[in-house]
Amino acid sequence: MNSGALRGVSLIVAVTCFACGSSAALAQSGGNGPSQAPGPDQPPQVFPVQGPHSGRGPVGDFGAARSGGRSHEGFDIVAACGTKLVAARKGKVLVNRFDPVLDGNELVIHARGAGRNYRYSHLQEPGLPEVGGVVETGERIGSVGKTGNAITVGCHLHFEMLVGGRPVDPEPALRRWDAES
């Protein structure tokens, strides 16, 4: 392997490690860098946090224990308050509200063609798009914040992926999108 190729591999490892906090992500993604471009049945996607970011550790992982017997239904991405958030996929805005107990300022966007809803929680201010409006992939929807129950843990995006109304672990998709964005 020549040194140019080694530098490319090192860059992929550094990006992957930064995105997920572990070099294991490179092995899980097949070790070949970003996944293939989306096919005709898969719309393009982007990583929603547009600035320096990291995971929150085990407490921010999907399925982590919460008070009252609940479990964490998303994945937390830590970034500075005010960091730009964009729509991961094109879709229709279903919810733009403030929940003072858990989610704070939140958006729910139905990703057309993907059959999924994406929830973005703890936004610094109310989300930019209006309910019923359509956002494009990569369009600004708000900023990272610490509203709702995040006020005590700091700035982060709580990101959920819902299929058939049920939460699924978004971390594998987020890792891919981060590597591709």
N, C-alpha and C positions, 0 to 999 in steps of 0.2 A: 504494500500500500504506500503510495507516495505521500509526501507531507501535505499537499493540497487537499487530498481526500481525507486525511486525518483531521485537518482543521474543520472541514465540513461536518464530519461525524461529531467532533467535539462541540460544535455550535449546536447541533441538534440535541445532544445530551444536555447542554446547558439550558437551552430553551425548555426542553421537556422537564428537567429538574425544577426550573423556576416555576413552571406552570403547575406542577403537581407536588413538588416537595420531595420527589423520590426518583432515583434513576430507574426504578422498576417500571415506570411508565414507558420507557423506551422499549423494554422487553415486551411489555403487554401490547404495545402498538405494532409489534412485529420487527422493530429495529430498523425500519426502512424510512423513517422520517414521516412526513405528513401522509395521511391516507389519500386514496385516489379521489379525483374530483367527483362531485355528486353526479349520479346518473340522471336520466330524465325523470325518474320517479322520486328523486331526492333533491329538493330545492337547495340552493347554496345557503351557507350559514357562516356566521362570524362569531368570534368570542365576544361576549357582551361588555366586558370591562376593557376600556380603551386607555390603559395606562399601566404602570407598574402594579403588580398584584401577586398574591400568594394564597395558598390554602390556609384555613384556620386551624388545621390539625384535626385530630380525631373528633373533637367536640363539634366540628363543623361538617363532618361527613354525613352522608345519607344513612339513616337508621340509628344514629347516635341517640342514646337515652335522653329524655327530657323529663321535666317535672310532671307529676300527675299521670305517670305511666305512658305518656306520649313518646313518639320517636320523631327524630328530625326527618322531615320529608323533602329536604333539598340538599344543596351543597353550598357552603359559604365561601365566598371569594373576598379576601381582605384587600382593600385598597384605600388610599387616602380619601377622606370626605371630599366631595366635589369632583372626583374622577368621572369622566364621561362614560355614560352607559348607552349602548346601542341595542337595537332589536337584533337578536340572534338570527331570526328568520322573519321573512315577510309574513304579515298576518293582520287579522282584525282585532282591534282592542275590545276586549270583553269587559274588563274591570279597570277602573282608575279611581282608587278610593284611599281613605285613611283609616287604618285599623289601629286604635291606640293601645291595644293589648299585645298583639303579636307582631304583625307585619309592618306596622307604620304605613308610610306611603307605599302603595303597591300597584303594580300593573299586571294584568293577565292578558296575554296575547295568544290568539288561536292561530297557529302556523298553518296556513293554507298549503295543502299538498303533503303535509307531514302528518296530519291527523293528531296533532299534539297541541297542548296548551303549555305556555311558558309563563311562570310567575316570577316577577322581579320584585323583591321586597326590601324594605328599609331605605328607600330612596330619600335623598336629602330634602327634596321638595316634591310636591305632587308631580306625577308623570306628565310629560309634555303632550302626548297624543290624547285626543278625546275618545270617549267610549263610542264605538261604532265606526271610528275611523280606521283606515288601513295604514300600516307602517311598512316601509321597505326594509329589507335586510340591510343592516348597517346604519339605519337612520337613528339619530339621537332620540332617546326616550326619556332621559333624566340624568341624574348624578348619584354616585355612591353616597350613602348617608348612614345614619344610625338612629332611625326613627323606630317607634314601637318598642319591642323588648330589646332591641339592639342598643338602646341608649346606655345600657350598663356594660356592654362588651366592646363597643367601638365600631368604627366604620367598616362596613362590608356589604356586599350584595348577597342576599339569600336567593338562590336560583333554583326553581323547581321545574321539573318536566312531568307533565301529566298526560297519560295515555288512557283513554276511556274514563277519564275522571279520577284515575288512581295515580299516585306518585310513583315514578320509577327513578332509579339512581341516575342523575344527570352527569356524574363525574366522567365516565368514559367519553361521552360526547363533548363535554367541555374540554377535556384534554386534547381531543382531535382538533376542535375548533381553535384552541389556543395555538397549537402547532401550525395550523394552516393560515391563521390570520396575520 
